[in-house]
Amino acid sequence: ENSRGIKFNKPPAFQKAPRQPKKKHELLKTGTIVKVASRTGPGENLPGGVARITEVHVDKEKDTILYDVAYVLGGREKDVGAEYVTEDKKEEAPRKRKKREIFKPQLEEQKEAIQKKLKG
């Protein structure tokens, strides 16, 4: 309502979204390779990255999980919230090696040409 007594309806885009229940995070073990989300903004400069968990802190009263991590490219961070940490799945499935056959068609052609010369 404004100073003249006119009521305005809020457009749907400005209404608050219903609260989502807190997502339960699975407990990750010490030594697990994880990705830490970037947390940058005014007064905060935590770029995140790939890290290894060094310690796990579980606070049952506050129902929170916090991790101490050591980044692969250097540096450490303590008490990172579980909502910023996800397990890095790349470690589980290494790439399989394939046998290369780059020159095989050319070698076959050369072999056939040599055999024709020997016969003829």
C-alpha positions in Angstrom: 0.0 0.0 0.0 1.4 3.4 -0.9 0.8 6.8 0.8 -2.5 7.3 -1.1 -3.9 4.0 0.1 -3.5 2.2 -3.2 -2.8 -1.5 -2.8 -0.3 -3.2 -5.2 -0.2 -6.9 -5.9 3.3 -8.4 -6.0 4.1 -10.0 -9.3 4.8 -13.8 -9.0 8.5 -13.4 -9.8 9.1 -11.4 -6.6 7.3 -13.8 -4.2 9.5 -15.9 -2.1 10.2 -19.4 -3.3 9.1 -22.2 -0.9 12.0 -23.3 1.3 13.7 -26.5 0.2 14.6 -29.0 2.9 18.3 -29.2 3.7 20.0 -31.8 1.5 21.6 -34.6 3.4 25.3 -35.0 2.5 27.0 -38.4 2.6 30.0 -38.5 4.9 33.3 -38.6 2.9 36.4 -40.4 4.3 39.8 -38.9 5.0 42.0 -39.1 1.9 39.2 -38.9 -0.6 39.8 -36.6 -3.6 37.1 -34.0 -3.8 36.1 -30.8 -5.7 35.6 -27.8 -3.6 33.2 -25.2 -5.0 34.3 -21.6 -5.6 33.2 -19.2 -2.9 34.0 -15.7 -4.2 32.1 -12.5 -3.7 32.4 -9.2 -1.8 34.8 -9.8 1.1 35.3 -13.4 0.2 37.9 -14.9 -2.1 37.9 -18.7 -1.8 38.5 -20.1 -5.4 38.0 -23.8 -4.5 39.4 -26.5 -6.7 40.5 -30.2 -6.5 41.6 -31.2 -3.0 42.2 -34.2 -0.6 40.3 -34.4 2.6 42.6 -34.3 5.6 40.1 -34.3 8.5 36.4 -34.7 9.0 34.5 -32.9 11.7 30.9 -34.0 12.5 28.9 -31.7 14.9 25.8 -33.8 15.9 24.2 -30.9 17.9 24.2 -28.6 14.9 23.8 -31.5 12.4 26.7 -30.3 10.2 29.7 -31.9 8.5 32.9 -29.8 8.1 36.0 -30.9 6.2 39.6 -29.8 6.4 41.1 -30.0 2.9 44.6 -29.7 1.2 44.4 -28.5 -2.4 46.3 -30.4 -5.1 47.8 -27.2 -6.4 48.9 -26.1 -3.0 47.2 -24.5 0.0 44.9 -25.7 2.8 41.5 -24.8 4.1 39.8 -25.7 7.3 36.1 -26.1 8.2 34.7 -26.2 4.6 31.0 -27.0 4.7 29.7 -30.2 3.2 27.5 -28.3 0.8 30.6 -27.0 -1.0 32.4 -30.4 -1.2 31.6 -33.1 -3.8 33.5 -36.3 -4.5 35.6 -36.3 -7.6 34.5 -39.3 -9.7 37.4 -39.2 -12.2 39.6 -41.2 -9.9 37.4 -44.3 -10.2 37.4 -45.0 -13.9 40.9 -44.7 -15.5 41.1 -44.5 -19.2 41.8 -47.8 -21.0 44.7 -48.0 -23.4 43.8 -48.8 -27.0 46.2 -50.4 -29.5 47.1 -48.0 -32.3 47.1 -49.0 -35.9 48.1 -45.9 -37.7 50.3 -47.2 -40.5 48.6 -50.6 -41.1 46.7 -49.6 -44.3 49.8 -48.0 -45.8 51.9 -51.1 -45.0 49.3 -53.4 -46.6 49.5 -51.3 -49.8 53.3 -51.4 -49.9 53.3 -55.1 -49.2 50.9 -55.7 -52.2 53.0 -53.5 -54.5 56.2 -55.4 -53.6 54.5 -58.8 -54.2 53.3 -57.6 -57.6 56.8 -56.6 -58.6 58.3 -59.9 -57.5 55.7 -61.9 -59.5 55.8 -59.8 -62.6 
